[in-house]
Amino acid sequence: MEELKRVALNTHETEEDRVTSLSLRPAKLEDFVGQKELVANIRVAVEAARQRGEPLEHMLFSGPPGLGKTSLAHIIAHEMGGKITVTSGPAIERAGDFIGILTNLEKGDILFIDEIHRLAKTVEEFLYPAMENFQIDFIVDKGPYARTINFNLKPFTLIGATTRSGLLASPLRDRFGIFHHLDFYEPEDLAEIIARSARKLNVDIDGESALEVARRSRGTPRIANRLLKRMRDYAQVKTGGLVLRLPVVVEAMGRLHIDAQGLDRFDRKILTVMRDQYNGGPVGIEALAATLNEETDTIVDVVEPYLLKMGFLRRTSRGRELTDLAKGHL
């Protein structure tokens, strides 16, 4: 059971999680559950681009991790009939590497850059003419022999994903034609996602159990699928089958230390530290991270958005504060 606990508390996907997530990922817009207004707008944009025979406008997705930004990029590539090249901001360290990626794109292909706000400045500047004019300019030779070469690219679509849109440079943000923000899912939508994933994993789960897993999934499909796999493991070991019913789900969640609101031990540790050591706040994020011996980015990007949505935290000019709701929950 200790292994189950460690997996639940891990904020990063394991290799097994990544492989399974690929198999659980929807392939078409009609299979994408939730974010109804966003999906409707994407459907219109895709259909209009197909009718004109043009690449889709550059698109930016923002929102907390695990809400479906990468899945939507793959779906759009499938709907547009093009290939998708996937990379991330931190992975592109040199402008030369980025030139290679851009020149290998065919007409109508999708370039998906995750965590685009973490692109190096020198790499980001190569994007400006590429996005606007489908050209890249690079300098060859040095000194008096230096000259600029213009290279024409095939028309492509850049889809960027970011968990912190405020960190994007204005020149880059302004070059995206379509903006979409993904919000946390309702439990009913998550329950539908869990039911679909259960069928793919050959797990027998009833509606009541799916809704219970959904309520504890922090409004995030990635976490919902991860918890479903942990429930599957528990049912297989404890009951000898792949049948999930409410008593099994509740017992397994208890062993994983995930409460009815979806908070795990790390969430409760943050709230408890704020209550006991800082009298409920306000406390600066740097001081809180130092007390917890944790990276500020982990707290800001992974933990804090859900606590804010649930009304357990307040952001003020002086720092973070606990709400009465959080104190009552503790």
Backbone as numpy.savetxt, mean C-alpha at the origin, in Angstrom:
# Nx Ny Nz CAx CAy CAz Cx Cy Cz
2.81 -21.65 18.69 2.00 -20.45 18.69 2.85 -19.17 18.69
4.10 -19.27 19.19 4.97 -18.11 19.17 5.23 -17.66 17.73
5.33 -18.65 16.81 5.56 -18.30 15.42 4.38 -17.50 14.87
3.17 -17.90 15.24 1.98 -17.19 14.82 2.01 -15.75 15.32
2.45 -15.55 16.55 2.49 -14.21 17.13 3.49 -13.34 16.38
4.65 -13.89 16.06 5.67 -13.10 15.40 5.20 -12.65 14.03
4.54 -13.52 13.30 4.08 -13.17 11.96 3.05 -12.05 12.01
2.15 -12.12 12.98 1.09 -11.11 13.07 1.66 -9.74 13.36
2.71 -9.68 14.16 3.25 -8.40 14.56 4.20 -7.82 13.53
4.61 -8.63 12.55 5.54 -8.17 11.54 4.83 -7.22 10.59
5.37 -6.01 10.37 4.74 -5.04 9.49 5.15 -5.24 8.05
6.11 -6.13 7.77 6.58 -6.36 6.41 6.11 -7.74 5.95
5.88 -7.84 4.62 5.44 -9.11 4.07 6.60 -10.09 4.01
6.32 -11.34 4.34 7.30 -12.39 4.15 7.27 -12.82 2.68
8.25 -13.65 2.29 8.28 -14.15 0.91 7.03 -14.96 0.61
6.58 -15.75 1.59 5.36 -16.54 1.41 4.16 -15.63 1.23
4.11 -14.53 1.99 3.03 -13.56 1.85 3.01 -12.95 0.46
4.20 -12.60 -0.05 4.26 -11.97 -1.36 3.79 -12.91 -2.45
4.21 -14.17 -2.39 3.80 -15.14 -3.40 2.29 -15.35 -3.36
1.75 -15.52 -2.15 0.31 -15.74 -2.03 -0.47 -14.51 -2.43
0.03 -13.32 -2.11 -0.67 -12.09 -2.48 -0.82 -11.97 -3.99
0.20 -12.42 -4.73 0.11 -12.38 -6.18 -1.03 -13.25 -6.68
-1.19 -14.42 -6.08 -2.25 -15.32 -6.52 -3.63 -14.82 -6.10
-3.70 -14.01 -5.03 -4.97 -13.50 -4.55 -5.34 -12.16 -5.19
-4.43 -11.58 -5.94 -4.64 -10.24 -6.51 -5.68 -10.30 -7.64
-6.67 -9.38 -7.64 -7.66 -9.37 -8.73 -7.00 -9.00 -10.05
-7.53 -9.57 -11.14 -6.94 -9.35 -12.46 -7.67 -8.30 -13.27
-8.95 -8.05 -12.95 -9.76 -7.11 -13.72 -10.45 -6.11 -12.80
-10.84 -4.98 -13.38 -11.50 -3.95 -12.58 -12.80 -4.47 -11.96
-13.51 -5.31 -12.68 -14.78 -5.82 -12.15 -14.57 -6.73 -10.95
-13.35 -7.26 -10.78 -13.06 -8.11 -9.63 -12.55 -7.33 -8.43
-12.27 -6.04 -8.62 -11.70 -5.23 -7.54 -12.82 -4.82 -6.60
-12.70 -5.17 -5.34 -13.73 -4.90 -4.34 -13.40 -3.62 -3.58
-14.42 -2.78 -3.34 -14.21 -1.56 -2.57 -13.74 -0.40 -3.44
-13.53 0.77 -2.81 -13.07 1.98 -3.50 -13.94 2.25 -4.74
-15.25 2.19 -4.58 -16.18 2.19 -5.72 -16.05 3.44 -6.59
-15.98 4.61 -5.98 -15.88 5.84 -6.76 -14.57 5.90 -7.54
-13.49 5.49 -6.89 -12.19 5.47 -7.54 -12.19 4.52 -8.74
-12.73 3.31 -8.55 -12.76 2.32 -9.63 -13.61 2.83 -10.79
-14.73 3.50 -10.50 -15.58 4.03 -11.55 -14.83 5.08 -12.37
-14.07 5.94 -11.70 -13.31 6.97 -12.41 -12.20 6.35 -13.26
-11.54 5.33 -12.73 -10.50 4.65 -13.51 -11.11 3.98 -14.74
-12.28 3.36 -14.57 -12.94 2.69 -15.70 -13.22 3.68 -16.83
-13.69 4.89 -16.49 -13.96 5.92 -17.49 -12.67 6.33 -18.20
-11.60 6.58 -17.43 -10.33 7.01 -18.01 -9.75 5.95 -18.93
-9.82 4.69 -18.51 -9.29 3.58 -19.33 -10.08 3.44 -20.62
-11.41 3.48 -20.53 -12.25 3.33 -21.72 -12.03 4.48 -22.69
-11.91 5.70 -22.17 -11.67 6.86 -23.04 -10.32 6.74 -23.75
-9.29 6.33 -23.03 -7.97 6.17 -23.64 -7.98 5.08 -24.71
-8.69 3.98 -24.44 -8.77 2.90 -25.43 -9.50 3.35 -26.69
-10.58 4.12 -26.52 -11.33 4.59 -27.69 -10.50 5.52 -28.55
-9.66 6.35 -27.92 -8.80 7.26 -28.68 -7.55 6.58 -29.20
-7.25 5.38 -28.70 -6.03 4.70 -29.10 -4.78 5.36 -28.55
-4.92 5.98 -27.39 -3.80 6.68 -26.76 -3.42 6.01 -25.45
-2.18 6.21 -25.00 -1.82 5.74 -23.65 -2.62 6.50 -22.60
-2.85 5.89 -21.49 -3.52 6.52 -20.36 -2.66 7.65 -19.82
-3.31 8.68 -19.29 -2.54 9.75 -18.66 -1.78 9.21 -17.45
-0.68 9.90 -17.11 0.08 9.51 -15.93 -0.81 9.62 -14.69
-0.66 8.65 -13.79 -1.59 8.51 -12.67 -0.83 8.37 -11.35
-1.35 9.00 -10.30 -0.72 8.93 -8.98 -1.72 8.38 -7.98
-1.33 7.31 -7.28 -2.13 6.75 -6.19 -1.46 7.09 -4.86
-2.25 7.55 -3.92 -1.72 7.82 -2.58 -2.60 7.14 -1.55
-2.04 6.91 -0.39 -2.79 6.28 0.69 -1.90 5.34 1.49
-2.38 4.89 2.65 -1.60 3.98 3.49 -1.25 2.69 2.77
-0.23 1.97 3.24 0.17 0.73 2.57 -0.88 -0.36 2.67
-0.93 -1.21 1.65 -1.78 -2.40 1.68 -3.21 -2.20 1.21
-3.52 -1.03 0.60 -4.90 -0.76 0.19 -5.18 -1.11 -1.27
-4.16 -1.49 -2.02 -4.42 -1.94 -3.39 -3.80 -1.08 -4.48
-2.83 -0.24 -4.17 -2.22 0.62 -5.19 -1.49 -0.22 -6.25
-0.72 -1.21 -5.80 0.00 -2.07 -6.73 -0.98 -2.93 -7.54
-2.01 -3.44 -6.89 -3.02 -4.25 -7.58 -3.69 -3.44 -8.68
-4.03 -2.19 -8.39 -4.67 -1.34 -9.40 -3.75 -1.09 -10.59
-2.46 -0.93 -10.34 -1.52 -0.73 -11.44 -1.49 -1.95 -12.36
-1.47 -3.15 -11.79 -1.49 -4.37 -12.60 -2.82 -4.50 -13.36
-3.91 -4.13 -12.71 -5.22 -4.21 -13.37 -5.28 -3.25 -14.55
-4.78 -2.03 -14.37 -4.80 -1.04 -15.45 -3.97 -1.53 -16.63
-2.80 -2.13 -16.35 -1.98 -2.68 -17.44 -2.75 -3.76 -18.19
-3.46 -4.61 -17.45 -4.26 -5.67 -18.08 -5.39 -5.08 -18.92
-6.08 -4.06 -18.39 -7.19 -3.45 -19.11 -6.72 -2.71 -20.36
-5.53 -2.13 -20.29 -4.99 -1.38 -21.44 -4.27 -2.29 -22.44
-4.08 -3.54 -22.08 -3.42 -4.48 -22.98 -1.93 -4.24 -23.14
-1.31 -3.64 -22.13 0.14 -3.39 -22.20 0.89 -4.15 -21.14
2.21 -4.13 -21.24 3.06 -4.76 -20.24 3.28 -3.76 -19.10
3.61 -4.31 -17.93 3.90 -3.46 -16.78 5.31 -3.73 -16.29
6.05 -2.66 -16.05 7.38 -2.73 -15.45 7.27 -2.16 -14.05
7.65 -2.96 -13.06 7.47 -2.56 -11.66 8.83 -2.28 -11.02
8.93 -1.14 -10.36 10.13 -0.81 -9.61 9.71 0.06 -8.42
10.68 0.54 -7.67 10.37 1.40 -6.52 11.38 2.53 -6.44
10.99 3.60 -5.77 11.85 4.76 -5.67 13.23 4.46 -5.11
13.33 3.76 -3.97 14.66 3.49 -3.40 15.52 2.57 -4.27
14.89 1.78 -5.16 15.65 0.81 -5.96 16.41 1.49 -7.10
15.96 2.68 -7.51 16.62 3.37 -8.63 17.61 4.37 -8.04
18.86 3.97 -8.00 19.87 4.80 -7.34 20.58 5.74 -8.31
20.71 5.31 -9.58 21.46 6.11 -10.55 20.59 6.45 -11.74
20.85 7.61 -12.34 20.09 8.03 -13.51 20.29 7.07 -14.68
21.48 6.49 -14.78 21.76 5.55 -15.88 20.86 4.34 -15.84
20.58 3.84 -14.63 19.67 2.70 -14.50 18.27 3.07 -14.97
17.86 4.29 -14.66 16.51 4.73 -15.02 16.38 4.91 -16.53
17.45 5.39 -17.17 17.42 5.54 -18.63 17.19 4.19 -19.29
17.83 3.14 -18.75 17.65 1.81 -19.30 16.21 1.33 -19.19
15.56 1.64 -18.04 14.16 1.24 -17.85 13.27 1.96 -18.84
13.47 3.27 -19.00 12.61 4.06 -19.88 12.76 3.67 -21.35
13.98 3.42 -21.79 14.19 3.12 -23.21 13.69 1.73 -23.59
13.45 0.88 -22.61 12.94 -0.47 -22.90 11.41 -0.53 -22.93
10.75 0.58 -22.63 9.29 0.60 -22.63 8.76 0.70 -24.06
7.71 -0.07 -24.36 7.04 -0.01 -25.65 5.83 0.91 -25.55
5.25 1.24 -26.69 4.08 2.12 -26.72 2.94 1.50 -25.92
2.37 2.28 -25.01 1.24 1.83 -24.21 1.62 1.04 -22.97
2.93 0.83 -22.74 3.35 0.10 -21.54 3.13 0.95 -20.29
3.07 0.25 -19.15 2.90 0.90 -17.86 4.20 0.80 -17.07
4.67 1.93 -16.56 5.80 1.94 -15.63 5.24 2.27 -14.25
5.35 1.31 -13.34 4.83 1.51 -11.98 5.99 1.73 -11.02
5.98 2.86 -10.33 7.03 3.19 -9.35 6.38 3.29 -7.98
6.67 2.32 -7.13 6.16 2.34 -5.76 7.04 3.26 -4.90
6.45 3.84 -3.88 7.17 4.79 -3.01 7.92 5.81 -3.85
7.19 6.43 -4.76 7.81 7.35 -5.72 8.38 8.59 -5.04
7.89 8.90 -3.84 8.41 10.07 -3.13 9.85 9.87 -2.66
10.35 8.64 -2.74 11.73 8.37 -2.30 12.71 8.30 -3.47
12.31 8.76 -4.66 13.23 8.84 -5.79 14.36 9.83 -5.50
15.57 9.48 -5.93 16.68 10.42 -5.81 16.42 11.64 -6.68
16.93 12.79 -6.25 16.67 14.05 -6.96 17.17 13.98 -8.40
18.36 13.41 -8.61 18.92 13.34 -9.96 18.07 12.45 -10.87
17.51 11.39 -10.30 16.65 10.50 -11.08 15.32 11.19 -11.38
14.80 11.88 -10.39 13.51 12.56 -10.54 13.54 13.56 -11.69
14.68 14.26 -11.84 14.76 15.28 -12.89 14.74 14.67 -14.28
15.16 13.40 -14.41 15.05 12.72 -15.70 13.59 12.44 -16.06
12.75 12.36 -15.03 11.35 12.03 -15.26 10.58 13.18 -15.91
10.98 14.43 -15.63 10.19 15.57 -16.07 10.00 15.58 -17.59
11.08 15.60 -18.41 10.86 15.58 -19.87 10.28 14.25 -20.36
10.57 13.16 -19.64 10.04 11.86 -20.04 8.52 11.83 -19.90
8.00 12.40 -18.81 6.56 12.43 -18.60 5.87 13.43 -19.51
6.51 14.56 -19.76 5.86 15.65 -20.48 5.96 15.48 -21.99
7.15 15.15 -22.48 7.38 15.12 -23.93 7.83 13.75 -24.44
7.88 12.77 -23.55 8.40 11.44 -23.90 9.79 11.56 -24.51
10.63 12.31 -23.85 12.03 12.48 -24.24 12.92 12.42 -23.01
14.15 11.99 -23.22 15.16 12.12 -22.17 16.38 12.79 -22.77
17.00 13.64 -21.98 18.20 14.35 -22.40 19.36 13.88 -21.53
20.42 13.41 -22.16 21.58 13.04 -21.36 22.85 13.56 -22.03
23.85 13.79 -21.20 25.09 14.43 -21.64 26.15 13.35 -21.83
26.85 13.43 -22.96 27.96 12.52 -23.22 29.25 13.35 -23.30
30.36 12.69 -22.99 31.68 13.33 -22.93 31.72 14.37 -21.82
32.86 15.02 -21.70 33.06 15.99 -20.63 33.78 17.21 -21.16
33.75 18.27 -20.35 34.47 19.49 -20.67 34.03 20.10 -21.98
34.99 20.57 -22.80 34.62 21.26 -24.06 33.97 20.32 -25.08
34.11 19.01 -24.88 33.53 18.05 -25.83 32.13 17.58 -25.41
31.67 18.07 -24.28 30.35 17.62 -23.78 29.24 18.08 -24.72
28.29 17.20 -24.94 27.14 17.55 -25.77 25.90 16.82 -25.26
24.75 17.40 -25.52 23.49 16.83 -25.06 22.84 16.04 -26.18
22.39 14.86 -25.86 21.68 14.01 -26.83 20.23 13.86 -26.38
19.32 14.12 -27.30 17.90 13.93 -27.03 17.47 12.56 -27.56
16.82 11.80 -26.68 16.37 10.46 -27.07 14.86 10.40 -26.93
14.19 10.05 -28.01 12.73 9.97 -28.00 12.28 8.63 -27.44
11.32 8.69 -26.53 10.75 7.49 -25.94 9.42 7.17 -26.59
9.02 5.92 -26.49 7.68 5.54 -26.95 6.67 5.98 -25.88
5.49 6.46 -26.30 4.49 6.94 -25.33 4.13 5.85 -24.32
4.28 6.16 -23.06 4.01 5.21 -21.98 3.19 5.90 -20.90
2.74 5.11 -19.93 2.00 5.66 -18.79 2.78 5.39 -17.51
3.05 6.43 -16.75 3.69 6.28 -15.44 2.61 6.25 -14.37
2.63 5.21 -13.56 1.74 5.14 -12.40 2.63 5.17 -11.16
2.45 6.19 -10.35 3.22 6.32 -9.12 2.36 6.00 -7.91
2.97 5.41 -6.91 2.27 5.11 -5.65 3.08 5.69 -4.51
2.39 6.30 -3.57 3.08 6.90 -2.44 2.22 6.81 -1.19
2.89 6.59 -0.07 2.20 6.63 1.22 2.26 8.02 1.84
3.08 8.91 1.23 3.25 10.25 1.78 3.32 11.25 0.63
2.17 11.60 0.09 2.10 12.46 -1.08 2.66 13.85 -0.80
2.65 14.26 0.47 3.18 15.58 0.81 4.67 15.71 0.58
5.38 14.58 0.49 6.83 14.62 0.27 7.20 14.68 -1.20
6.20 14.59 -2.10 6.49 14.69 -3.53 6.83 16.12 -3.90
7.85 16.29 -4.72 8.20 17.62 -5.21 7.08 18.15 -6.10
6.79 19.43 -6.02 5.70 20.02 -6.80 5.85 19.80 -8.30
7.06 19.97 -8.89 7.18 19.74 -10.34 6.80 18.31 -10.75
7.08 17.34 -9.90 6.72 15.96 -10.23 5.23 15.74 -10.04
4.68 16.22 -8.93 3.25 16.03 -8.66 2.40 16.69 -9.74
2.82 17.85 -10.24 2.02 18.59 -11.22 2.00 17.90 -12.58
2.91 16.97 -12.83 2.95 16.31 -14.13 2.04 15.07 -14.21
1.42 14.72 -13.10 0.44 13.63 -13.13 -0.92 14.21 -13.53
-1.57 13.55 -14.49 -2.86 14.03 -14.96 -4.02 13.53 -14.12
-3.84 12.40 -13.43 -4.92 11.78 -12.67 -4.43 11.49 -11.26
-5.17 11.95 -10.25 -4.83 11.72 -8.85 -5.93 10.90 -8.20
-5.53 9.90 -7.41 -6.52 9.12 -6.66 -5.96 8.84 -5.27
-6.80 9.03 -4.25 -6.42 8.68 -2.88 -7.23 7.47 -2.43
-6.55 6.45 -1.94 -7.22 5.24 -1.45 -7.40 5.35 0.06
-8.62 5.08 0.50 -8.93 5.15 1.93 -9.13 3.75 2.48
-9.20 3.65 3.81 -9.42 2.35 4.45 -10.77 1.77 4.03
-10.85 0.44 4.01 -12.04 -0.27 3.55 -13.04 -0.45 4.69
-14.30 -0.56 4.31 -15.35 -0.91 5.26 -15.29 -2.41 5.53
-15.71 -2.85 6.73 -15.66 -4.29 7.05 -16.42 -5.16 6.06
-17.54 -4.65 5.52 -18.32 -5.45 4.57 -17.54 -5.73 3.29
-16.80 -4.72 2.80 -15.98 -4.93 1.61 -14.84 -5.90 1.90
-14.23 -5.75 3.08 -13.14 -6.66 3.45 -13.65 -8.09 3.59
-14.86 -8.25 4.12 -15.43 -9.59 4.26 -15.60 -10.24 2.90
-15.98 -9.46 1.89 -16.11 -10.00 0.53 -14.75 -10.41 -0.03
-13.73 -9.57 0.24 -12.37 -9.92 -0.20 -11.90 -11.20 0.48
-12.17 -11.32 1.78 -11.76 -12.51 2.53 -12.46 -13.76 1.99
-13.76 -13.63 1.68 -14.50 -14.78 1.14 -13.91 -15.22 -0.20
-13.54 -14.26 -1.06 -12.94 -14.60 -2.36 -11.57 -15.26 -2.18
-10.78 -14.69 -1.28 -9.45 -15.26 -1.03 -9.56 -16.66 -0.43
-10.55 -16.86 0.45 -10.75 -18.18 1.06 -11.05 -19.23 0.01
-11.84 -18.86 -0.99 -12.15 -19.82 -2.06 -10.89 -20.21 -2.83
-10.02 -19.21 -3.07 -8.77 -19.51 -3.78 -7.82 -20.36 -2.94
-7.91 -20.22 -1.61 -7.05 -20.99 -0.70 -7.70 -22.30 -0.25
-8.89 -22.59 -0.80 -9.64 -23.81 -0.43 -9.98 -23.85 1.06
-10.31 -22.67 1.61 -10.71 -22.57 3.01 -12.22 -22.38 3.08
-12.87 -23.16 3.92 -14.32 -23.04 4.12 -14.57 -22.05 5.26
-15.08 -20.86 4.92 -15.33 -19.84 5.93 -16.75 -19.32 5.75
-17.49 -19.15 6.83 -18.85 -18.63 6.74 -18.84 -17.11 6.84
-19.99 -16.48 6.56 -20.07 -15.03 6.53 -19.75 -14.38 7.85
-20.20 -14.98 8.96 -19.95 -14.43 10.29 -18.45 -14.39 10.60
-17.77 -15.47 10.26 -16.32 -15.54 10.53 -15.56 -14.58 9.63
-15.96 -14.48 8.36 -15.30 -13.56 7.44 -15.44 -12.12 7.93
-16.62 -11.78 8.44 -16.84 -10.42 8.95 -16.02 -10.16 10.20
-15.84 -11.18 11.04 -15.02 -11.01 12.25 -13.56 -10.77 11.90
-13.05 -11.53 10.92 -11.67 -11.29 10.46 -11.57 -9.89 9.86
-12.59 -9.48 9.10 -12.59 -8.16 8.46 -12.52 -7.04 9.50
-13.27 -7.18 10.60 -13.30 -6.13 11.63 -11.92 -5.95 12.28
-11.13 -7.01 12.27 -9.82 -6.94 12.93 -8.68 -6.72 11.94
-9.01 -6.34 10.70 -8.00 -6.23 9.64 -7.57 -4.79 9.37
-7.90 -3.87 10.27 -7.44 -2.48 10.18 -7.85 -1.81 8.87
-8.96 -2.26 8.27 -9.44 -1.64 7.05 -8.54 -1.84 5.86
-7.68 -2.89 5.89 -6.63 -3.07 4.89 -6.69 -4.46 4.27
-6.89 -4.58 2.96 -6.96 -5.90 2.33 -5.72 -6.75 2.54
-4.54 -6.15 2.51 -3.31 -6.94 2.68 -3.30 -7.61 4.05
-3.71 -6.87 5.08 -3.75 -7.45 6.42 -4.86 -8.49 6.50
-5.98 -8.24 5.84 -7.08 -9.20 5.83 -6.62 -10.54 5.26
-5.93 -10.51 4.13 -5.43 -11.75 3.53 -4.37 -12.41 4.40
-3.54 -11.59 5.04 -2.51 -12.15 5.93 -3.15 -12.86 7.13
-4.15 -12.22 7.73 -4.84 -12.84 8.86 -5.59 -14.09 8.45
-6.18 -14.07 7.26 -6.87 -15.26 6.77 -5.91 -16.45 6.69
-4.69 -16.19 6.23 -3.71 -17.28 6.14 -3.29 -17.78 7.52
-3.22 -16.86 8.49 -2.89 -17.29 9.84 -4.06 -18.08 10.45
-5.29 -17.67 10.15 -6.46 -18.43 10.61 -6.47 -19.83 9.99
-6.10 -19.89 8.71 -6.01 -21.18 8.03 -5.00 -22.09 8.72
-3.84 -21.54 9.05 -2.81 -22.33 9.74 -3.34 -22.86 11.08
-4.00 -21.97 11.81 -4.49 -22.34 13.14 -5.56 -23.43 13.04
-6.49 -23.25 12.10 -7.56 -24.25 11.92 -6.99 -25.61 11.51
-5.98 -25.57 10.66 -5.38 -26.81 10.18 -4.71 -27.58 11.32
-4.03 -26.84 12.20 -3.32 -27.48 13.31 -4.28 -27.90 14.42
-5.24 -27.01 14.75 -6.10 -27.24 15.90 -7.28 -28.15 15.61
-7.87 -28.00 14.40 -9.08 -28.77 14.09 -8.86 -29.85 13.06
-7.65 -29.86 12.46 -7.35 -30.88 11.47 -8.03 -30.68 10.14
-8.54 -29.48 9.87 -9.19 -29.20 8.60 -9.11 -27.74 8.26
-9.59 -27.38 7.06 -9.57 -26.00 6.61 -10.97 -25.40 6.71
-11.56 -25.52 7.89 -12.89 -24.98 8.15 -12.77 -23.90 9.22
-13.19 -22.68 8.88 -13.10 -21.56 9.82 -14.49 -21.16 10.28
-14.71 -21.26 11.59 -15.94 -20.79 12.19 -15.59 -19.82 13.31
-16.57 -19.08 13.78 -16.33 -17.96 14.69 -15.52 -18.33 15.93
-15.82 -19.43 16.65 -15.01 -19.75 17.84 -13.53 -19.95 17.52
-13.23 -20.57 16.38 -11.84 -20.77 15.99 -11.17 -19.44 15.70
-11.89 -18.55 14.98 -11.34 -17.24 14.64 -11.05 -16.43 15.90
-12.00 -16.39 16.83 -11.82 -15.60 18.05 -10.65 -16.15 18.88
-10.54 -17.48 18.99 -9.44 -18.07 19.76 -8.10 -17.77 19.10
-8.04 -17.91 17.78 -6.78 -17.65 17.08 -6.38 -16.19 17.20
-7.33 -15.27 17.09 -7.02 -13.85 17.23 -6.51 -13.54 18.63
-7.06 -14.22 19.62 -6.57 -14.03 20.98 -5.12 -14.46 21.12
-4.79 -15.57 20.50 -3.39 -16.03 20.57 -2.45 -15.12 19.80
-2.98 -14.43 18.78 -2.17 -13.48 18.02 -2.15 -12.10 18.67
-2.90 -11.95 19.79 -2.98 -10.68 20.51 -3.53 -9.56 19.64
-4.50 -9.88 18.81 -5.19 -8.88 18.00 -6.59 -8.71 18.57
-6.89 -7.50 19.04 -8.16 -7.30 19.73 -9.31 -7.01 18.76
-10.48 -6.74 19.29 -11.68 -6.58 18.47 -11.61 -5.36 17.55
-10.75 -4.39 17.88 -10.58 -3.21 17.03 -9.45 -3.37 16.02
-8.81 -4.53 16.02 -7.71 -4.77 15.08 -6.36 -4.30 15.58
-6.26 -3.86 16.83 -4.98 -3.41 17.37 -4.16 -4.60 17.83
-2.86 -4.59 17.51 -1.97 -5.65 17.99 -1.15 -5.11 19.16
-0.18 -5.89 19.61 0.59 -5.50 20.80 1.37 -4.22 20.58
1.87 -4.01 19.35 2.66 -2.81 19.09 1.77 -1.56 19.13
0.56 -1.65 18.57 -0.38 -0.52 18.65 -0.66 -0.17 20.11
-0.97 -1.20 20.89 -1.30 -0.95 22.30 -0.09 -0.45 23.07
1.09 -0.89 22.66 2.31 -0.40 23.32 2.47 1.10 23.09
2.21 1.55 21.87 2.30 2.98 21.57 1.32 3.77 22.44
0.08 3.30 22.48 -0.93 4.00 23.27 -0.59 3.97 24.76
-0.08 2.83 25.23 0.25 2.70 26.65 1.42 3.61 27.04
2.44 3.68 26.19 3.59 4.55 26.45 3.14 6.01 26.50
2.28 6.39 25.58 1.79 7.77 25.59 1.00 8.07 26.86
0.23 7.09 27.30 -0.57 7.30 28.51 0.28 7.33 29.77
1.21 6.36 29.89 1.94 6.20 31.15 3.15 7.12 31.26
3.85 7.35 30.15 5.09 8.12 30.22 4.92 9.58 29.82
3.87 9.87 29.06 3.68 11.25 28.59 2.31 11.80 28.99
1.65 11.13 29.94 0.36 11.59 30.46 -0.66 11.84 29.35
-0.60 11.02 28.32 -1.55 11.15 27.22 -1.15 12.15 26.17
0.01 12.79 26.32 0.50 13.74 25.33 0.14 15.17 25.69
0.53 16.12 24.85 1.13 15.89 23.53 2.59 15.44 23.60
3.00 14.63 22.60 4.37 14.16 22.53 4.80 14.18 21.07
6.03 14.63 20.84 6.58 14.68 19.48 6.84 13.28 18.95
6.76 13.13 17.65 6.93 11.81 17.03 8.36 11.31 17.22
9.34 12.19 17.22 10.73 11.77 17.42 10.93 11.23 18.83
10.37 11.91 19.83 10.48 11.44 21.21 9.78 10.11 21.39
8.61 9.97 20.78 7.86 8.71 20.87 8.62 7.57 20.22
9.21 7.81 19.05 9.97 6.78 18.36 11.20 6.37 19.16
11.86 7.35 19.78 13.04 7.04 20.59 12.65 6.21 21.81
11.55 6.53 22.44 11.09 5.77 23.61 10.77 4.32 23.23
10.18 4.14 22.05 9.78 2.80 21.60 10.92 2.06 20.91
12.05 2.77 20.66 13.17 2.20 19.92 12.70 1.71 18.54
11.96 2.58 17.85 11.38 2.24 16.56 11.61 3.39 15.59
11.60 3.09 14.28 11.78 4.13 13.28 10.53 5.01 13.20
10.75 6.31 13.01 9.61 7.23 12.91 8.75 6.89 11.69
9.38 6.47 10.58 8.62 6.15 9.36 7.65 5.01 9.60
8.06 4.02 10.41 7.16 2.89 10.70 5.92 3.36 11.44
6.13 4.25 12.42 4.99 4.77 13.18 4.10 5.63 12.30
4.70 6.54 11.53 3.94 7.50 10.73 3.21 6.82 9.58
3.88 5.89 8.87 3.31 5.30 7.66 2.44 4.08 7.93
2.82 3.26 8.92 2.16 1.97 9.10 1.14 1.99 10.24
1.52 2.55 11.37 0.68 2.44 12.57 -0.27 3.62 12.72
0.24 4.81 12.58 -0.53 6.02 12.92 -1.79 6.23 12.09
-1.79 5.99 10.76 -3.01 6.27 9.98 -4.25 5.57 10.51
-4.11 4.31 10.92 -5.28 3.58 11.42 -5.71 4.11 12.79
-4.75 4.42 13.65 -5.08 4.96 14.97 -5.78 6.32 14.84
-5.37 7.11 13.87 -6.03 8.40 13.63 -7.45 8.18 13.12
-7.60 7.23 12.19 -8.93 6.96 11.64 -9.90 6.46 12.71
-9.38 5.63 13.62 -10.22 5.07 14.67 -10.53 6.08 15.78
-9.87 7.24 15.73 -10.11 8.26 16.74 -9.35 8.03 18.03
-8.27 7.21 17.98 -7.47 6.96 19.17 -6.36 8.00 19.35
-5.99 8.68 18.27 -4.93 9.68 18.33 -5.42 11.00 17.75
-4.80 12.09 18.21 -4.99 13.41 17.63 -3.64 13.98 17.27
-3.55 14.62 16.11 -2.35 15.36 15.76 -2.58 16.83 16.08
-1.69 17.40 16.86 -1.79 18.82 17.18 -0.47 19.50 16.83
-0.45 20.81 16.92 0.77 21.55 16.63 1.89 21.23 17.61
1.54 20.71 18.78 2.53 20.38 19.81 2.93 18.90 19.81
2.24 18.07 18.99 2.57 16.66 18.94 1.33 15.79 18.94
1.51 14.49 19.23 0.40 13.54 19.24 -0.23 13.47 20.62
-1.56 13.34 20.64 -2.29 13.24 21.90 -3.23 12.04 21.87
-3.38 11.40 23.03 -4.37 10.34 23.17 -5.76 10.94 23.31
-6.75 10.26 22.75 -8.14 10.71 22.93 -8.76 9.94 24.10
-9.90 10.39 24.55 -10.64 9.68 25.60 -11.04 8.28 25.12
-11.30 8.15 23.82 -11.66 6.84 23.27 -10.51 5.84 23.44
-9.28 6.31 23.21 -8.12 5.43 23.37 -7.92 5.05 24.83
-8.09 6.00 25.72 -7.94 5.72 27.16 -8.97 4.69 27.61
-10.19 4.83 27.10 -11.21 3.85 27.44 -10.91 2.49 26.87
-10.36 2.44 25.68 -10.02 1.16 25.05 -8.92 0.45 25.83
-7.94 1.21 26.31 -6.85 0.62 27.08 -7.34 0.08 28.42
